[in-house]
Amino acid sequence: MLTDLVEEGSLPYRFRALWDEIAPVGRDEGSGGYLRYALTEPELRLREWFREQADRRGMPVTDDGNGNLFARWGDPEAGDAVLTGSHFDSVPHGGAYDGPLGIVSAFLAVDELRAAGVAPTRPVVVGAFVEEEGARFGVPCLGSRLLAGEIAVERAGGLRDAGGVSFAEALGTRPAGARPELLGGFAAFVELHVEQGRAMVDAGAPVGVASAIWPHGRWRFEFTGEGNHAGTTRMADRRDPMLTYAFTVLAANKEARLRGAHATVGRVAVEPNATNAIPSKVTGWLDARAAEPETLTGLVDAVRAKAAERARRDGTEVALTEESATPLVSFDGGLAERLATLLDAPVLPTGAGHDAGVLAAHLPTAMLFVRNPTGVSHSPAESASDADCAAGVTALARVLEELTCR
């Protein structure tokens, strides 16, 4: 077995050595979190690091025209390749492991296979997807959606960040869009990711296998009223959209709890955003997730109705726009069961979205999770021990061996 050929104790140190090469990039000294927005200077540095790592291993790198990078080990012309990898970009002040762990682990898994003398009959491809978090341009999994043809090129290219820069401008070109010939060359995708919860801590397992991703989406609420002076406008005369917004946040929390779902409003924009002015407009973004599609639909409909009712009372107006929606993703059952048996690992669902969730509709897809002792993610508190990360690398190497040699 491959694991028998790994020298005891050596992999955690090799993981740490490679991890330390990227750990400082984009880290904010104040929060300890990361500011690695897609196609900004920190993320571009990591993309260059990706090319350097691939070059060290003799793995040619291609760009699909959408900002996604692919490094190939094996015949460049061969099909039925097994894709692995993840993303570099972060949420604002996010954790270190969300995304980059999958890329670092993928390169180390290739090293493990080579050191063990494994000669895959199918190529292994390490991928780095662009704008997975949606923190800069607003649409999560943008790179994988473009590759799979799940978002229009015109819409994707025209997405703009807070500074008004479009995705096409940041990319330096119009996105290529769907690449069926590239996607069709992959026989499977396996994404390794840090767990974004505590299920594996409770199970006492360093590595797990995903069964499904909850349906989820992002909705933009725009509350409009009448901007006015905070000191001279009588309370009875106010049309304050902040009140409608605040009520909606509380309503989302209540409706989610009643349904066993998740609702979060973690982003807000206020106009004119002055301390002594009643807002004229408040925009809030709702992130909603649930185990079943019907529950998610019911949650969003209930929040919409509560917001509209409160707007009538406040003399304000509310508009709701769906920015992105991802249906329930059940990973390839046969593949997940096969990997769980291979690794003797627990199988668990997740409420977090991933590029694997997009690609699962197009090719057999699986996810591996590495234990996160804090259970915290999208935060500097996110963590994983070097020993567990090494266990993840070993598990990924075994999976790649299984899928490319059998």
Buried (B, 14 or more C-beta within 10 A) or exposed (E): EBEEEBEEEEBBEBBEEBBEEBEEBBBEEEEEBBBBBBBBEBBBBBBEBBBEBBEEBEBEBEBBBBBBBBBBBBEEEEEBBBBBBBBBBBBBBBBBBBBBBBBBBBBBBBBBBBBBEBEBEBBBBBBBBBBBBBBBBBBBBBBBBBBBBBBBBEEBBEBBBEEEBBBBBBBEEEBBBBBEEBBEBBBBBBBBBBBBBBBBBEEEBBBBBBBBBBBBBBBBBBBBBBBBEEEEBEEEEBBBBBBBBBBBBEBBBBBBEEBEBBBBBEBBBBBEEEEEBBBBBBBBBBBBBBBBEEBBBBBBEBBBEBBBBBBEEBBBBBEBEEBBBBBBBEBBEEBBBBBBEBBEBBBBBBBBBBBBBBBBEBBBBBBBBBBBBEBBBBBBBBBBBBBBBBBBBBBBBBBBBBBBEE
